[in-house]
Amino acid sequence: MDIILKPEQEKLILAKVNSGRYTTVDEVIAEALQLLDKRDKHYQIASSKFLIPPDFPSWEGLGVG
């Protein structure tokens, strides 16, 4: 799969690799996808428990995720 990143996304990924915490771009992307999946699962659980509307925009500003 080929993807096109925005310059700021590419810069962030490269900064993560250059920090030494990650050894490859693939490792950064894999971690990001795992965290996204985890966040989505938490959202599904929370929405079923608290009846959060499906169009709720995000967790930003709530100190969650």
Residue pairs with C-beta under 8 A, 6 or more apart in sequence:
5 13
13 25
13 28
13 29
14 25
16 22
16 28
17 23
17 24
17 25
17 27
17 28
22 28
22 31
39 59
39 65
42 64
42 65
43 52
43 59
43 65
46 52
47 53
47 54
47 56
59 65
